[in-house]
């Protein structure tokens, strides 16, 4: 009877999908570029099967080639972002964000990286920024945001390079950093300092400070920010008055997210 109950599920399972996911999981931060034989060995499948999977993923935009090696493309991040967005992250982090918003009298948000954009997955606000109203699901270019730079600082060198190969560093104001060299410098500074701040880069009047949120393995999976109006709260004052609060909220959210099954896998891709 046990075999009869289980066999329909096995017949309906998509072996090709399972193999394709195994190929994606073969890529890691330590092995970002793999040859065909390396993919086949890591995914435990014949080279011919691995080749068909890689060609399909390449056609769909999830994989690209670099000489004899294959590397993941930023589109793979959509899989991880979909997982985060499908969970009730807003409910999970609401208390922390609302407390931060009350303590600052402004807005607070949790964002994830999706391709070359950041996406708001949770938000709380006391004060409305008239020039830029964000909500859960809002997307903004990563290069012009504090959360974006915090998230980019958490990428491996290979994934950061792929970001620069695909991102369009457009000027949203006359203060937006669009130079790849300068942006890399700011990302490096963020990685060393543990925070990022922008003023009048995403929109005039908007100043924001962000810090990364980590999973249980120490990898950056999100970023939390506090934003205000630049005329009321210049960037230097924002850092001085709110950095410690943000770091505390980041630790609290990181602890909560550590209990979410599979979160580290979403960060891996």
C-alpha positions as CSV (number, residue, x, y, z in Angstrom):
1,X,0.0,0.0,0.0
2,X,2.8,2.4,0.8
3,X,4.2,2.0,-2.7
4,X,0.8,2.7,-4.3
5,X,0.3,5.9,-2.2
6,X,3.7,7.2,-3.0
7,X,4.1,6.3,-6.7
8,X,1.6,8.9,-8.1
9,X,3.6,11.7,-6.4
10,X,6.8,10.3,-8.0
11,X,5.2,10.1,-11.4
12,X,3.9,13.7,-11.2
13,X,7.3,15.1,-10.0
14,X,9.2,17.0,-12.6
15,X,12.7,15.5,-12.8
16,X,13.9,18.2,-15.2
17,X,12.9,21.0,-12.8
18,X,14.7,19.2,-10.0
19,X,17.9,18.9,-12.1
20,X,17.7,22.6,-13.1
21,X,17.5,23.7,-9.5
22,X,20.4,21.3,-8.6
23,X,22.5,23.1,-11.3
24,X,21.6,26.5,-9.8
25,X,22.6,25.3,-6.3
26,X,26.0,24.2,-7.7
27,X,27.0,27.8,-7.7
28,X,28.2,29.3,-4.4
29,X,30.1,32.3,-3.2
30,X,33.2,30.2,-3.2
31,X,32.5,28.7,-6.6
32,X,30.8,31.5,-8.6
33,X,32.2,30.4,-12.0
34,X,32.1,26.7,-12.9
35,X,33.0,24.7,-15.9
36,X,30.5,22.2,-17.4
37,X,32.3,19.3,-15.7
38,X,32.4,21.1,-12.4
39,X,28.6,21.7,-12.5
40,X,28.0,18.1,-13.4
41,X,30.1,16.8,-10.5
42,X,28.6,19.2,-8.0
43,X,25.0,18.5,-9.1
44,X,25.7,14.8,-9.3
45,X,24.5,14.3,-12.9
46,X,25.9,13.3,-16.3
47,X,27.7,16.1,-18.2
48,X,25.1,15.8,-21.0
49,X,22.3,16.5,-18.6
50,X,24.1,19.4,-16.9
51,X,24.8,20.9,-20.4
52,X,21.1,20.8,-21.3
53,X,20.2,22.4,-18.0
54,X,22.8,25.1,-18.4
55,X,21.6,25.9,-22.0
56,X,18.0,26.1,-20.8
57,X,19.0,28.4,-17.9
58,X,21.1,30.5,-20.3
59,X,18.2,30.9,-22.7
60,X,15.9,32.0,-19.8
61,X,18.5,34.5,-18.6
62,X,19.5,32.8,-15.4
63,X,23.0,31.8,-16.5
64,X,25.7,33.3,-18.8
65,X,29.0,32.1,-20.1
66,X,32.5,33.6,-19.3
67,X,34.9,31.7,-21.5
68,X,34.7,28.0,-20.6
69,X,32.9,28.8,-17.4
70,X,29.3,29.5,-16.5
71,X,28.2,32.1,-14.0
72,X,24.8,33.0,-12.6
73,X,23.1,36.2,-13.8
74,X,21.3,38.7,-11.5
75,X,18.0,37.4,-12.6
76,X,18.5,34.4,-10.3
77,X,18.0,36.9,-7.4
78,X,14.4,37.0,-8.3
79,X,14.0,33.5,-6.9
80,X,15.3,34.5,-3.5
81,X,13.4,37.8,-3.5
82,X,10.2,35.9,-4.3
83,X,10.7,33.7,-1.3
84,X,11.2,36.7,1.0
85,X,8.2,38.5,-0.5
86,X,6.0,35.4,-0.2
87,X,6.7,35.1,3.6
88,X,4.9,37.5,6.0
89,X,8.1,39.5,6.5
90,X,6.0,42.6,7.1
91,X,4.3,41.0,10.0
92,X,7.5,39.5,11.3
93,X,9.3,42.9,11.4
94,X,6.4,45.2,12.1
95,X,7.0,45.7,15.8
96,X,10.7,46.6,15.3
97,X,10.0,49.0,12.4
98,X,7.1,50.6,14.2
99,X,9.2,51.2,17.3
100,X,12.0,52.7,15.2
101,X,9.5,55.0,13.4
102,X,8.1,56.1,16.8
103,X,11.5,56.8,18.3
104,X,12.6,58.9,15.3
105,X,9.3,60.4,14.2
106,X,10.0,59.4,10.6
107,X,9.8,56.3,8.5
108,X,11.6,52.9,8.7
109,X,11.8,50.1,6.1
110,X,13.2,46.7,5.4
111,X,14.4,46.1,1.8
112,X,15.9,43.3,-0.3
113,X,17.9,43.3,-3.5
114,X,16.1,42.2,-6.6
115,X,18.3,42.4,-9.7
116,X,19.6,46.0,-9.8
117,X,16.7,47.4,-7.7
118,X,15.8,47.4,-4.0
119,X,12.3,46.3,-3.1
120,X,10.4,47.3,0.0
121,X,9.2,44.3,1.9
122,X,8.1,46.0,5.1
123,X,7.6,49.6,6.2
124,X,6.4,51.8,9.0
125,X,6.0,55.5,9.0
126,X,5.1,58.4,11.4
127,X,5.8,61.2,9.0
128,X,5.1,61.2,5.2
129,X,7.8,62.4,2.9
130,X,5.9,64.5,0.4
131,X,8.5,64.2,-2.3
132,X,8.7,60.4,-2.2
133,X,6.1,58.1,-0.8
134,X,7.2,54.4,-0.6
135,X,5.2,51.4,0.3
136,X,5.6,47.6,0.4
137,X,6.4,46.5,-3.1
138,X,8.0,49.8,-4.1
139,X,11.2,49.5,-6.2
140,X,14.1,51.9,-6.6
141,X,17.5,51.7,-8.2
142,X,20.0,50.3,-5.7
143,X,22.8,52.7,-6.6
144,X,20.8,55.7,-5.4
145,X,19.6,54.3,-2.1
146,X,21.2,53.7,1.3
147,X,19.6,50.2,1.5
148,X,20.9,49.4,-2.0
149,X,24.5,50.2,-1.1
150,X,24.2,48.2,2.1
151,X,22.9,45.3,0.1
152,X,25.6,45.6,-2.6
153,X,28.3,45.7,0.0
154,X,27.1,42.3,1.1
155,X,27.6,40.7,-2.3
156,X,30.6,38.5,-3.3
157,X,33.1,40.2,-5.7
158,X,31.7,38.1,-8.6
159,X,28.1,39.1,-7.9
160,X,29.0,42.7,-7.4
161,X,30.8,42.7,-10.8
162,X,27.7,41.3,-12.5
163,X,25.7,44.1,-10.9
164,X,28.0,46.7,-12.5
165,X,27.8,44.9,-15.8
166,X,24.0,45.1,-15.9
167,X,23.0,48.2,-13.8
168,X,22.1,51.5,-15.4
169,X,23.5,54.2,-13.1
170,X,21.1,56.9,-14.1
171,X,21.0,60.3,-12.4
172,X,17.8,60.9,-10.5
173,X,19.0,64.2,-9.2
174,X,22.1,66.3,-9.8
175,X,23.6,64.7,-6.6
176,X,23.1,61.0,-7.7
177,X,26.3,59.1,-7.9
178,X,26.6,57.7,-11.4
179,X,30.3,57.0,-11.6
180,X,31.0,53.3,-11.3
181,X,34.4,54.1,-9.7
182,X,32.9,56.4,-7.1
183,X,30.0,54.0,-6.4
184,X,32.5,51.2,-5.8
185,X,34.3,53.4,-3.4
186,X,31.1,54.2,-1.5
187,X,30.2,50.5,-1.4
188,X,33.7,49.6,0.0
189,X,33.3,52.3,2.6
190,X,29.8,50.9,3.5
191,X,31.3,47.4,3.9
192,X,34.0,48.8,6.3
193,X,31.8,51.1,8.3
194,X,28.7,48.9,8.4
195,X,26.3,51.5,7.2
196,X,25.4,53.7,4.2
197,X,23.8,57.1,4.0
198,X,22.5,59.1,1.0
199,X,21.2,62.7,0.8
200,X,19.2,64.1,-2.1
201,X,20.4,61.3,-4.4
202,X,17.1,59.3,-4.9
203,X,15.0,62.5,-4.7
204,X,15.5,66.0,-3.5
205,X,14.7,66.3,0.2
206,X,15.2,62.6,1.0
207,X,17.9,61.6,3.3
208,X,18.3,58.0,4.5
209,X,20.6,55.8,6.6
210,X,20.7,52.0,6.3
211,X,22.5,49.1,7.9
212,X,22.5,45.4,6.7
213,X,20.5,42.6,8.2
214,X,22.2,39.2,8.4
215,X,21.1,35.5,8.4
216,X,22.4,33.0,10.8
217,X,25.5,32.4,8.6
218,X,26.5,36.0,8.7
219,X,25.4,36.8,5.1
220,X,23.5,40.0,4.2
221,X,19.9,39.1,3.3
222,X,18.2,42.5,3.7
223,X,18.8,46.1,4.9
224,X,16.9,48.3,7.3
225,X,16.8,52.1,6.9
226,X,15.5,55.2,8.6
227,X,14.7,58.2,6.3
228,X,13.8,61.8,6.8
229,X,13.7,65.2,5.1
230,X,17.2,66.5,4.4
231,X,16.3,70.0,5.4
232,X,15.1,68.8,8.8
233,X,17.8,66.2,9.3
234,X,21.1,66.6,7.4
235,X,23.0,63.4,6.7
236,X,25.7,63.9,9.3
237,X,23.0,64.5,12.0
238,X,21.1,61.4,10.8
239,X,24.1,59.2,11.2
240,X,25.0,60.7,14.6
241,X,21.5,60.4,16.1
242,X,20.1,57.2,14.5
243,X,23.0,54.8,13.7
244,X,22.9,53.1,17.1
245,X,19.1,52.7,16.9
246,X,19.3,51.2,13.5
247,X,22.1,48.8,14.5
248,X,19.9,47.6,17.4
249,X,16.9,47.1,15.2
250,X,19.1,45.2,12.7
251,X,20.3,42.8,15.4
252,X,16.7,42.2,16.5
253,X,15.4,41.5,13.0
254,X,18.5,39.3,12.2
255,X,17.6,37.3,15.3
256,X,14.0,36.9,14.2
257,X,14.8,36.1,10.6
258,X,17.3,33.4,11.8
259,X,14.3,31.3,12.8
260,X,12.8,31.4,9.3
261,X,13.4,28.1,7.5
262,X,15.4,28.4,4.3
263,X,16.3,32.0,4.6
264,X,20.0,31.3,4.1
265,X,19.2,29.5,0.9
266,X,17.5,32.6,-0.5
267,X,20.5,34.6,0.2
268,X,22.8,32.1,-1.5
269,X,21.2,32.5,-4.9
